[in-house]
Amino acid sequence: MDKILITQQKMIGDVLTSTLLFEHLKLQFPKAILYYLINEHTLPVVQGNSFIDHIIIFKKKYKNNPTDYLQFLLSIRKEKFDIVVDIYCKLESNLITLFSKAPLKISYHKWYSKYLYTHVFKNVTNKNTTVGLAVKNRLVLLSPIIKQLEKPTAYPKIFLTDIEIVAAKNNLRKYECAIGKKKLMLGLFGSTANKTYPLRYLATLVNFVCKDYQPFSLTICQTNRNK
């Protein structure tokens, strides 16, 4: 039975998007044991995900304490993973992959990555896709494992508890959002200035969505961002 580790030590959006890989792996290999290695603050978006068997938390202290980090790396080695899919592909995850000693190691192309991984891939730039480039560039990492996806147009999912569903419906009623419509959430700010749309363009986008996509209920989300 294969043990597969997927590493994604980034922010919430990246972690959520990458959960899609678990659905494809479970469809293809229902008996495989799937592990997801993430940062602690991103845990809420993957809790309850039925496609993920185990979650491994990469704690902040590993960044500042070499002894703790080494102990963590040794714990990864003890798991004896068959496959590691490194979506993060930076020094922290490079070392995790190296220590895993997995026979099959998959990640993205960097000038050095071919020496650490058995398979490396460059980001796809062709925009002719129905799932978006963010998803497509993750799915390419599964190509050494899965030759043909059973659900190629599947999207990432958040699994909510009954309590969370009730709370969400109450919030929708509070802000007079139609419960029966699909929801399109639009954030005003990215994590940094270069990941934020110019406000004039954003206004044009909102007007376009409101005019041409009536089945959607649009919610504008303004988050606090340090300047």
Secondary structure by P-SEA (a helix, b strand, c coil): cbbbbbbbcccaaaaaaaaaaaaaaaaacccbbbbbbbcccccccccccccccbbbbbcccccccaaaaaaaaaaaaaacccbbbbccccaaaaaaaaaacccbbbbbbcccccccccbbbcccccccccccaaaaaaaaaacccccccccccbbbbbbbcaaaaaaaaaaaaaacccccbbbbbbbcccccccccccaaaaaaaaaaaaccccccbbbbbbbbbcc
